[in-house]
Amino acid sequence: MRSALAQMAMSKNIDSNLQKSLDFCDKAKDCDLLFFPEIQLSPFFPQYEKSDVTEYAMNTNSSEIIKLAEKAKGNSFYLSPNIYLEQDGKFIFFFTLLPDR
């Protein structure tokens, strides 16, 4: 199994961070599994207590998650994103493998 780790500086712009993530997917196209850093589509906000970060919350149908899943499928590898997810009114860190099929 060939794995890859993406190291990236995240900005406050979700679209910019998504594009960096998709570019890393293309660079790692020959691997079997690609890992991303914590909260890859937003700045690392857990260090700032009591900050309102709801603008970075996504749901499982968010276009950003769909694009990452499509990229994993297109490159035939597994992807391990780390995303701030709103689910049933609760906020969690989404860390799972997106299947390549």
C-alpha positions in Angstrom: 0.0 0.0 0.0 1.3 3.4 -1.0 0.2 6.3 1.2 0.7 10.0 0.9 0.3 12.9 3.4 -0.7 16.3 2.3 0.9 19.2 4.1 -0.7 22.5 3.5 -1.3 25.9 4.9 -4.9 26.7 5.2 -6.5 30.1 4.7 -9.8 31.5 5.7 -11.1 30.8 2.2 -12.9 27.5 1.8 -12.7 27.5 -2.0 -8.9 28.1 -2.0 -8.4 25.3 0.6 -10.5 23.0 -1.5 -8.5 23.8 -4.6 -5.3 23.0 -2.7 -6.8 19.7 -1.6 -7.9 18.8 -5.1 -4.4 19.7 -6.4 -2.9 17.4 -3.8 -5.2 14.6 -5.0 -3.8 15.0 -8.5 -0.2 15.0 -7.2 -0.9 11.8 -5.2 -2.7 10.0 -8.0 -0.3 7.0 -7.8 -1.0 6.3 -4.2 -3.6 4.1 -2.5 -4.4 6.4 0.4 -4.1 10.1 0.9 -4.3 11.8 4.3 -5.1 15.5 4.9 -4.3 17.8 7.9 -6.9 18.7 10.5 -9.8 20.8 9.3 -8.3 21.1 5.9 -10.9 23.4 4.4 -10.6 26.1 7.1 -8.0 27.7 9.3 -7.1 25.8 12.4 -9.7 27.4 14.6 -9.7 25.1 17.7 -6.8 27.1 19.1 -9.2 30.1 19.4 -11.7 29.3 22.2 -15.3 30.6 21.9 -14.8 31.7 18.2 -17.9 31.5 16.0 -16.8 29.1 13.3 -20.2 28.0 12.0 -19.3 29.4 8.6 -16.9 26.5 8.2 -19.4 23.8 9.0 -20.5 21.6 6.2 -22.9 18.7 5.8 -22.5 15.4 4.1 -24.1 16.8 0.9 -21.8 19.8 0.8 -20.3 20.3 -2.7 -16.8 20.4 -1.2 -17.2 16.8 0.2 -18.7 15.6 -3.1 -15.8 17.1 -5.1 -13.3 15.3 -2.8 -15.2 12.0 -3.2 -15.3 12.4 -7.0 -11.6 13.1 -7.1 -10.9 10.0 -5.0 -13.0 7.9 -7.3 -11.4 9.4 -10.4 -7.9 8.7 -9.1 -8.9 5.2 -7.8 -7.6 5.8 -4.3 -8.9 6.2 -0.7 -9.0 9.6 0.8 -8.9 10.6 4.4 -10.3 14.2 4.7 -10.7 16.1 7.9 -13.7 18.4 7.8 -15.8 20.4 10.3 -19.3 18.8 9.9 -22.7 19.8 11.2 -24.8 16.8 11.7 -28.2 16.8 13.5 -27.5 20.1 15.1 -24.1 19.0 16.5 -20.7 20.0 15.2 -18.1 17.2 14.8 -14.8 16.7 13.0 -15.4 14.5 10.1 -12.6 12.1 9.5 -13.3 9.1 7.4 -12.2 7.3 4.3 -14.0 8.1 1.1 -14.1 4.9 -1.0 -12.5 4.8 -4.4 -15.4 3.0 -6.0 
